[in-house]
Amino acid sequence: MFNSPRGTRMSTPSPRFIVRRATKAWRAQVWISFGVSIAVCATGLAWLPGEDLDRAFMVMGYVFCLSSAFALAKYVRDLEMRGPNGDTPMWNLVVWGGFGLAMGLTGWGLWRMTINPTYKAYLLVSWLFLISSAFTLAKTLRDAFEADRAEASLHHHREPRGEAADRTA
């Protein structure tokens, strides 16, 4: 027998579940970081010296890297939840291959450009900042989704017990 908060006796303990969430400060930092990374990349690409074809290639490379980073983050998180048999080996190849190809082609394009080394360094750092902040944003969004789902599940499981207790009383 266990004591309830009201002092009455209960036959089973009432489990307390704590759903951990990111703080508002963390969420703000993640979104600000992602926004800044987009802004510095866009600034660097907008002022990129050289041919329009080089600029177009780099914009496509950055977008490809960004989308493949989100896909990879989702894939890794899903793999953790479902285990190694969750996806087909071909999907594994597509996700990892797409990310590797995006990073490799963008890096190759940046390396071969005939621009000032300082400008290359700026583009490299802003590109890596973009990828890093994309992974952090993906994790933060997924954590929030899982916390919402856990709370909804917990709420759903609590209601029937309460309703059953009300009907028997």
C-alpha positions as CSV (number, residue, x, y, z in Angstrom):
1,M,0.0,0.0,0.0
2,F,1.2,3.5,-0.9
3,N,0.0,6.9,0.2
4,S,-1.5,9.2,-2.5
5,P,-1.0,12.9,-2.4
6,R,-4.4,13.3,-0.6
7,G,-3.4,10.9,2.2
8,T,-5.6,8.1,1.0
9,R,-4.2,4.6,0.6
10,M,-3.6,3.2,-2.9
11,S,-2.8,-0.4,-3.8
12,T,-0.3,0.5,-6.5
13,P,2.1,3.3,-6.9
14,S,1.3,6.1,-9.3
15,P,4.2,6.3,-11.6
16,R,5.5,9.7,-12.4
17,F,6.8,10.2,-15.9
18,I,9.0,13.2,-16.7
19,V,9.2,14.2,-20.3
20,R,12.4,16.2,-20.8
21,R,12.3,19.1,-23.2
22,A,14.8,21.5,-24.5
23,T,14.8,24.9,-22.8
24,K,13.5,28.0,-24.5
25,A,17.0,29.4,-24.5
26,W,18.4,26.3,-26.3
27,R,15.6,26.3,-28.9
28,A,16.3,30.0,-29.5
29,Q,20.0,29.4,-29.8
30,V,19.5,26.6,-32.3
31,W,17.2,28.6,-34.5
32,I,19.4,31.7,-34.3
33,S,22.4,29.6,-35.1
34,F,20.7,28.1,-38.1
35,G,19.5,31.5,-39.3
36,V,22.9,33.0,-39.0
37,S,24.5,30.1,-40.9
38,I,21.9,30.5,-43.7
39,A,22.7,34.3,-43.7
40,V,26.5,33.9,-43.8
41,C,26.2,31.3,-46.6
42,A,23.8,33.4,-48.6
43,T,26.0,36.5,-48.2
44,G,29.1,34.6,-49.3
45,L,27.4,33.0,-52.3
46,A,25.7,36.3,-53.3
47,W,29.1,38.1,-53.4
48,L,31.0,35.2,-54.8
49,P,33.4,36.5,-57.4
50,G,33.8,34.7,-60.7
51,E,31.5,33.1,-63.2
52,D,27.7,32.8,-62.8
53,L,28.1,29.0,-63.4
54,D,30.4,28.8,-60.4
55,R,27.9,30.6,-58.3
56,A,25.1,28.4,-59.4
57,F,27.1,25.3,-58.8
58,M,27.9,26.4,-55.2
59,V,24.3,27.4,-54.4
60,M,23.1,24.0,-55.6
61,G,25.9,22.3,-53.6
62,Y,25.0,24.1,-50.4
63,V,21.3,23.3,-50.9
64,F,22.1,19.6,-51.7
65,C,24.3,19.5,-48.6
66,L,21.6,21.0,-46.4
67,S,18.9,18.7,-47.6
68,S,21.1,15.6,-47.4
69,A,22.1,16.6,-43.8
70,F,18.5,16.7,-42.7
71,A,17.8,13.3,-44.5
72,L,20.9,11.8,-42.8
73,A,19.9,13.1,-39.4
74,K,16.4,11.6,-39.7
75,Y,17.8,8.3,-41.0
76,V,20.3,8.0,-38.1
77,R,17.5,8.8,-35.5
78,D,15.1,6.4,-37.1
79,L,17.8,3.7,-37.2
80,E,18.3,4.2,-33.4
81,M,14.6,3.8,-32.8
82,R,13.9,0.8,-35.1
83,G,17.2,-1.0,-35.0
84,P,19.4,-2.2,-37.8
85,N,16.6,-3.9,-39.6
86,G,14.5,-0.8,-39.9
87,D,15.4,0.2,-43.4
88,T,16.7,-1.5,-46.5
89,P,20.4,-1.6,-47.4
90,M,19.6,0.4,-50.5
91,W,18.1,3.2,-48.5
92,N,21.2,3.1,-46.3
93,L,23.3,3.6,-49.4
94,V,21.1,6.4,-50.8
95,V,21.2,8.4,-47.5
96,W,24.9,8.0,-46.8
97,G,25.9,8.1,-50.4
98,G,23.8,11.3,-51.0
99,F,25.3,13.0,-48.0
100,G,28.9,11.9,-49.0
101,L,28.3,13.0,-52.6
102,A,26.8,16.4,-51.6
103,M,29.7,17.1,-49.3
104,G,32.3,15.8,-51.8
105,L,31.0,17.6,-54.8
106,T,30.6,20.9,-52.9
107,G,34.1,20.6,-51.4
108,W,35.5,19.8,-54.8
109,G,33.8,22.8,-56.4
110,L,35.1,25.0,-53.6
111,W,38.6,23.7,-54.0
112,R,38.8,24.1,-57.7
113,M,37.4,27.7,-57.8
114,T,40.0,30.3,-58.7
115,I,39.2,32.8,-56.0
116,N,41.1,34.5,-53.2
117,P,42.1,31.9,-50.5
118,T,40.5,34.1,-47.8
119,Y,37.2,34.0,-49.6
120,K,37.5,30.2,-50.0
121,A,38.1,30.0,-46.2
122,Y,35.0,32.1,-45.6
123,L,32.9,29.9,-47.8
124,L,34.3,26.7,-46.2
125,V,33.7,27.8,-42.7
126,S,30.1,29.1,-43.5
127,W,29.4,25.8,-45.3
128,L,30.5,23.7,-42.3
129,F,28.6,26.0,-39.9
130,L,25.5,25.4,-42.1
131,I,25.8,21.6,-41.9
132,S,26.6,21.6,-38.2
133,S,23.6,23.8,-37.4
134,A,21.4,21.7,-39.6
135,F,22.2,18.6,-37.6
136,T,21.6,20.4,-34.4
137,L,18.3,21.8,-35.6
138,A,17.2,18.4,-36.9
139,K,17.9,16.8,-33.5
140,T,16.2,19.6,-31.6
141,L,13.0,19.3,-33.8
142,R,13.0,15.5,-33.5
143,D,13.4,15.7,-29.7
144,A,10.5,18.1,-29.5
145,F,8.4,15.8,-31.7
146,E,9.2,12.8,-29.5
147,A,8.5,14.7,-26.3
148,D,5.1,15.7,-27.7
149,R,4.4,12.1,-28.7
150,A,5.4,10.8,-25.3
151,E,3.2,13.3,-23.5
152,A,0.2,12.5,-25.8
153,S,0.7,8.8,-25.2
154,L,1.0,9.3,-21.4
155,H,-2.1,11.5,-21.5
156,H,-4.0,8.9,-23.6
157,H,-3.0,6.1,-21.1
158,R,-4.1,8.1,-18.1
159,E,-7.6,9.0,-19.3
160,P,-9.0,5.5,-19.6
161,R,-7.9,4.6,-16.1
162,G,-9.4,7.7,-14.7
163,E,-12.6,7.2,-16.7
164,A,-12.8,3.5,-15.5
165,A,-12.3,4.7,-11.9
166,D,-15.1,7.3,-12.3
167,R,-17.5,4.7,-13.7
168,T,-16.9,2.2,-10.8
169,A,-17.2,4.9,-8.1
